Amino acid sequence: MSDTLVYQYKQPSLLNKAHGLDELFLAQYSEVQKKDTACFFWGRLTNPYITARCLVTLSNVVQSSFNLSPFQLALLKDPIVTAGNNKIRFEGFSHCAGVYARVDVLPDGHDGEFLANGTTNVDFNQPMLAALSGIGKSDKVMLSVGKQEVTLQKEEAKIVERKVPLPTKWIKGLTTVQLFLAQAEKTFTFNRMQALQLFRSIPNGKPKTDYYLTVRGNKAAFSPVKSSAAICVGGIHRLRLLEPLLPLADELRVFPHPAMQSTTWQLYFGNVRFSLSLSRDAWRGFSGEGAALEALLEDVPEEWIDLVDKYSYANQEFNPTLLAIQEGLDLKKVDNITGRLSAMGLLGFDLDENHFFYRSLPFKLNRILSLNPRMKEAEKLLEAGKVELVVQTDTKVEARVEGSGVRHVVMLEGDKERCTCTWYSRHQGERGACKHILAVKKKLIG
């Protein structure tokens, strides 16, 4: 299977200077067109300097890697842009998919009109970065998100951007990130001075051990010594990506995952937000965590997925609990629907508003299984009749699953699950269930 989905755009994107304003037009592409429109959003950025600084930092995240070779590092990927629900969101991953960043331009951060809801891929090449870096505090910048070109023009110079691929790894990463974010809770809030002091305690180099965010009195610091109320941060050197923005931020909030599978660091600039999410360790990408696998176990009619997809597209947000109440659905079924929408990369999560937002990625329903090889392998085990239930009671299930020259034992007892395979032995369930446990659970559902 290819690592990327390559799309041909009808025209390039462009940033054009006219009447003293920089007009940014972002091209769009989608396999699933819900509305044929030339433009999603057009208007003026009310805080162009901060927005530009955040987008440059986002590009630094996209161009960084913490576990890839120089050859892989040369394969640059580009941010995703979503316009809808009166917000403009720019998202991207590091090459290794272990760092996720998002810029949210909030309702007061722009003065324009949303003509339609939509999502696109954009290219941040060097000319675009130079243009963003050159935006000053008094400059007037217009932003348009649609299917028109993106060109940078300063005086007589005109720069046209290239088309971009959409990495499959990003779709998988988006799934895990939003599920982790949905479980995260705000733990600490720091003002600008406190945040600057905190980041001075980041150790030099690339520490191979975990560090912990601790707060004693009014002083916060990173320490290699674990304490009961500390937040674990693996690959702490990745936080340096935020350093250019700290002097400009009003506030920093920290949102850890309950099991410390990720930490999210959110900077606030009035009408613009910047979020940085780190995977548990520098060598772990969000794309391989398998957080959505449990929600994919039970089949949900494709018609349901399509209807909820259209509902989310129309409302630009998705509230699983409210949907369950309104439609009289079982919460577990709604979780399954959420998992499927997430697995297609159609849902993101807004920590401050505490609900999912919708992004219309160019992705089809029938690609879910291909993005989750463990679930695909579980299906093959069931089809081949390699799953045998030995014990099945209300509190305990024991099964035998045939592997390559070996029989694996799967035990399910309440919330505890174990398998004798090497995947479980290596990860202990931290990166989602192994294919053998998934196959047994799917067989139990029938």
N, C-alpha and C positions, 0 to 999 in steps of 0.2 A: 504494500500500500504506500502511496506517495505521502511525503511529509507535509506537502502544501497543496492547496487548491488554488490554481492560477486563474485569474479572471481577466478578460480583455475589456477595457473600458472604451466606450465610443469616442471619448475625447479625454485629454489629460486635464488635471486640476491646475488652477492657476491663481496667483495673487496679483491683482492689478492695481496700479496707482492712478486714481482719477479724481480730479477736483480736490486735491489735497488729502484724499483719504486712501488708505490701503484696503482694497476689497479682496477678501479671501474666499475663493469658491472651491468646494471640495466635491470631487466626482463621486458618484454612487454606483453600486452594482448589487444586484440581488438575484438569486435563483427564484425566489418566491416574491413576486411583486404584488403587494396588496393594493397599492395605489400608484398609478403612473403619474409621477409628478416631476417637474424639472428642478424644483428647489424645496428643501425641507425648512430651511431657516434663512432669513436675510435680515441683517441689522447691524447696529454699532455696538462695539464692546465698550462698556462704561469704565472698565479698569484694564486697559490694554497692556500696560506695563507689567502688572502682576500676572495677568493671564499669560503673557509672553514668557516671563521668567518660569512660570510653572510648566509651560509646554517645552521649554528647553530642558528642564529637569526631567520631564517625562521622556524626552528623547534620549537623555543620558541613561535612563533606566533601560530603554529599549535597545540601546547600543552596548549595554554591558553584559557581562557573563561571569559567573563565579565557578563554573566547572567545565567549560567547553574549550576545545582546542582553538588555536588561531585560525585554522581553516573554517571551522564552524562559526567562529566569531565574525568572519567576513560576510556571512549570509544575513544581512540586516533585514529586520522585519519592521513593520510600521504600525502606528497607532490606529485604533478603531474609534470612530466618532459617531455619537448618537445624539440626535436632536429630537426632543419631545418632552411633553409635560413641563414646558417652559424652562427647560434646562438643556445645556449642551455639555456632553460628557466626552472626554478624551481618555482612552484606556490603552494600556500596553503592558507587555511582559519583557523581562530580560531574556536574553537568548536561551538561558538555561531554564527559563520558566519558573525560577524560584523566587523572583521578585515581581510583584504586580503593582502598577501605579495607575492612578486615575486623577484627572483634573475635572472638577465639577464647576462649570460656570453657572451660578445660581440666577434666579429671576432678576435680581437687581444688577447682575453683572453684564447685562446686555439690554439694549433698547432696540427691539426689532419685532419681527413677525414670524411665527411658526406657520408655514403654509401646509406642512404635512409632517408626519412622524417618519423617521427613517434613520438608517445606520449605514456607514460607509467605511472603507479603508482608505487611509491617506498616507502619503509618502513624506517623511521628514528627511529630505536630503540636505546636503551641506548648504546650498543656496537658501533653502527655507530656514535653516537654523541661523544663518547669517542675518536674514531678514528679521526673524524674531528677536535676535540679540540686539538689533539696531533700533527696536521700538523704544521710544522714550516715554516719560511720564505725561508729557503734554501732547503726544501724538494722537491722532484720530484714526481708528482702525475699524473697518467694516468687515463683518464675517458673514459668509454665505455658505450654507451646507446644502449641497444638491448634486445634480449630475453634470454641472458645468465644470469648466477647467479651473485649475489652480495654477496661477502664474505669479511670480514675484517681479515687480517692476519698480525700479528706483531710477529716477531720472529717465535716461534712455535705455537702461539695461532691463531686459526681459528674460525671465527664467521660467521654463516649463518643466513640470515634474513628470516622473516616470510612473507607469502603472505598477501596482504592488500585488504580491501574493498574500493569501490569507493562510497562515500556518495552522494545520490541523491541531498541533500541540496547544495552540492558544485556545481553541474551543474546549479542549479537555481541561486546560488550566482555569478558564472562566467558570466552568462547572464547580470545581473544588473551591475556588476563592469565594464565590458567593455563598456556598453552604457553610464555609468556615466563618464568614462575616455574619451570617444570620444567627450564629451561635455566640458570637463575641459580645462582650459587654465592656463598657467604658470603666476603666479602673483608676487611671490617673489623668489629671489635667494640669498643665504647666503654662505659665505665661512666657513671654519671649525670653526674658532674662534667665528664668529657671531652665528653659529648654537649651539655651546656649551653654549654660554651666553643665548641664547633664551631658551634652554631646562632647564636652571637653574630656570626659572620663572614658570615652571610647578608646580602647588600647590601640597601640600602633600595630601595623602589620595585619596579618590575617590569622587571628587566634583560632586554634583547632578545638578549643574547649568552649562549652557554653558560658555565657555571661548572664547575670541576673540584674534586673532593674529593681533597685531597693529605694525606699524613701524613709528617711529618719528625720523627724521634725519637719522642717521646710526644705530640707536638702535631699535631692535625688542624685543617684550615681549608679554606674554600672560596676558590678563586682563579680569576680569569678567564684565567690563564696555564696552558696545557696542558703536562703533563709525561707521561713515559712510563708511569708506574704509576698515573696519576690516573683517577678515575671521572668520566665526563661526566654532568652534570646539566643538562638543558634546562628552562627555566621554573622556576628554583630557588626563586622566591618562593612556590611552592606548598607547599614544605616547612614554611612557617610554620603550616600546619594542625596540625602535631605539637607546637607550642610549649606549649600548655596541659598536655600530658601529661608533658613532659620532667622536671619536678621530682619526679614521682611514680615514674618508671621506675627499675628496677634496672639495665637494660642496653639498649643500642641496637646492633643488628646491621644491616649494609648488604649487600644482595645485588644486584649489578648483572647485567644480561643480558650475555652474552659480546660481543654486537655493540652494546652500550649502547642497545638499543631501549627499555629501561626500567630503572628502579632501584627497589628495594624497601627500605623502612626499617622495621624491625621492633622494637617496644618490648616489653620483658618486665616483667611485674608479678607474678612468682611463678606464680599459677594463672590468669592472664589475659594474653593477648597482643594487641597492636594492630599491624596491618600497614598501611603506606601505600605504594602503587605509583604511580610517576609515568611517564607516557608520555614518549617521547623529547623532545618539545617541547610547550609549553603549548597550542599551536593544534592539536595532534594528539590525537584521541580514540582509545582502544583499539579502539572498535567499527569503525574503518576500516582497521585494520592488515593484515587478510587473512592472519594467521599460520596459519590452519587450512586454507587453500585447497589446498595440496599434498596433504594427507591425504584430501581429498574427490575426488581425481581418479579413483581406481579404485573401481568399484562394489563394494559389499559387500552380500550378501544381507540383506534387512531382518530375516530370522529371526535372523541372527547378532547384529545390533544389539540386537534385543529380548532375546535370551538373555543377552548381556553386560550389558545394562541391568539385567535382573533379578538377575544375579550381583552387580553392583555395589550394587544396592539392598539385597540381603540381607547383604552383607559390609560395606557402608558405606565401602569403599575399593576402589581399582582399581590393580593392579600389572601393567602391560603385559608386562613380561619374564616374570613368574611365570605369567601366563596363557598366553604363548607356549610355555613349557616344559611346563606341565601338559596343554595341548591339542594340542601338537605343531604349532603354527601358525608360519608364516613371520612374522618380526618386522615386515616391511613391511605385511603384512595387519593385524597387531595395531595398527600405527601408524594405519592407515586407520580401524579400528574406534574407536581412541582419538579420532581427529579428528572422527568423526561424533558420538560421545557429547559431545565438547567443543563442537561446533557447535550442539548443542541446549542447551548450558549445564549439562549433567548432571555435569560433572567440575570440581572445583577442585583446587588443589595446595597441600599443606602443606610448607613449606620445611624445617622442623625434622625432620619425620618422613620427608621425601623420598618421598612417594607422593601419589597422587591421592585425594581424598575425594569422596564422592557427594552430590549434592544433587538431590532429586526435583522439578525445576521443572515447572510446568504447561505442558508443551510436547509436541507430537506429532512423530513421526518424519518425516512428510512435509513438514515446514516447513523442513527444512535448506536446500534449494535457494533458497527465497524469502528467506532471510537473507543469502545470498551472491550479490549481483547479478552480480559478475564471473564466477562459475562458471555462473550462469544464462545470461549472454551468450555464454560459451564454448560451452555446449550448443547455443545457437541458431546459432552459426557453423558447427558441425559438421552440424547438421540441414539447414542451407541449402547444404551442400557448398562452403563458402567457404574450406576449408583444403586446400592442396595441398602435398604433400611433394616437394621438388625434389631434395634430397640426403639419403640415409639410410645411414650406416655405423655401425660399432661405436663410433666416437669423435665423430661429427659428424652433426648434423641441420640441414638448411636447409629452410625452408618459406615459402610465400607465403599470406598471409591477406587476403582482400578486406575492405576497410573502406568507409567512406562516401566514395566517389569516389577512393579510393586503395588501393594494395596494400601491406600491411606485410610486412616481411621479418623472420622469426624465426630466430635462430641458437642452437642448443644444442650446446655443446662441453664434455663432462664436467660439472663443477659450474657452469660459466659459461653464462648465458643472456642473450640480448639481443633487443630488438625495436625497430623504427623508429617506434613509436607515441609520442604525446605523454605517455601515462601513464608508460611506461618512462623516457623522457627526463627527466621531472620527478622520479621517485622512485628510479630506478636499482635497482629490486628491493627496496628497504628496506621497502616496505609490501605485500609479497606480489607475486606475478606478475600481469601484465596479462592481460586476457581472451584475447589472441591467443596468448601463451605457454601458457596453460592449455588452450586448444583444441588446440594442436599436441601437447602432452603427452598429452592424453586420446585423441587420434587414434592416437598411437603405442602406447598401451595396448590399443587396439582394442576 
